């Protein structure tokens, strides 16, 4: 009779231990999945649908400030480079297609006026 009781108690112990560890594993997995879903929800709501995260983060100041220049020529070179960069950025900002259409329209108007003036003189 003692073997049956020991077998029954061993089965209960094995079943309860496996149930406990299985429940613990489910709890850990559900916490992990919950955290991942919260992070995904945060990313979707605050980065994709709106830009509230980007407005809250401070933009780093990448400007280099110097209190002393090595020489007068270096200062002139820096000013020259800044002007060149500004000019290149301005050239890149031009919409050449729209400018071409506008120039074509103005040239067409001008040639129409010239033809009209010449036709008046010939009459």
JOCOR-V805325 format. One line per field, one symbol per residue. phi: phi as a letter, one per 40 degrees, with the letter a starting at -180 (. if undefined). psi: psi as a letter, one per 30 degrees, with the letter a starting at -180 (. if undefined). burial: 1 if it has 16 or more other ideal C-beta (glycine too) atoms within 10 Angstrom, else 0. A space follows every 10 residues. Layout:
phi=???
psi=???
burial=???
//
This chain:
phi=.ccccccccc cccccccccc cccccccccc cccccccccc cccccbbccb bccccccccc ccccbbcbcc accccccccc cccccccccc cccccccccc cccccccccc cccccccccc ccc
psi=eeeeeeeeee eeeeeeeeee eeeeeeeeee eeeeeeeeee eeeeefeeel heeeffkkkk jgkkkkfkke leeeeeeeee eeeeeeeeee effkjeeeee eeeeeeeeee eeeeeeeeee ef.
burial=0000000000 0000000000 0000000000 0000000000 0000000000 0000000000 0000000000 0000000000 0000000000 0000000000 0000000000 0000000000 000
//
